[in-house]
Amino acid sequence: MDCGPEEPALPVPPDAPEGKAGDPKYDLAVIQFQRKLNAYKDALERYERDVDEFKDWTVRNGGPIEMMMWSVDAADALRNDARAVAEGRQRRPRWHLSSRTRGHQNLPNGGLPAGMTPGHGHQANLERQIAGEKVFVAAMKADPVFAGG
């Protein structure tokens, strides 16, 4: 289950150096401040992109959605997600196992964290999956080899 991106937090601007020009410690602090200011500008640009991604995902899906993945891809997503939380790049995990995953049928709340409900994008995914299965069944019935006739 993809619970979506977190709402981004604004980056913190660097503190301006204190002192007087000509003092070596102040001049060094100005150089370090310029580096921090450049990093802050980059963080603001990342923030702008993250806000757009968050809004787009929220409008499109309205909440958590189930994503079908190969087991190796799911393991990578869960491992990378856990590392991002441990490193403080995320406050909470984004990815969770679905209760529709073989061997995890008894997960509470369908695999979602407590209090979360699937978004409208999840229902749309299920409807597409059902429609695809109907098309596949119709194709098999029409096939002279697989239809048994």
Secondary structure, DSSP 4 states (H G I P E B T S, - for coil): -B--PPPPPPPPPPPPP-S-TT-HHHHHHHHHHHHHHHHHHHHHHHHHHHHHHHHHHHHHHSS-B-----HHHHHHHHHHHHHHHHTTS-SS-SB---TTSTT-TT-GGGGSPTT----HHHHHHHHHHHHHHHHHHHHHHH-TTTTT-
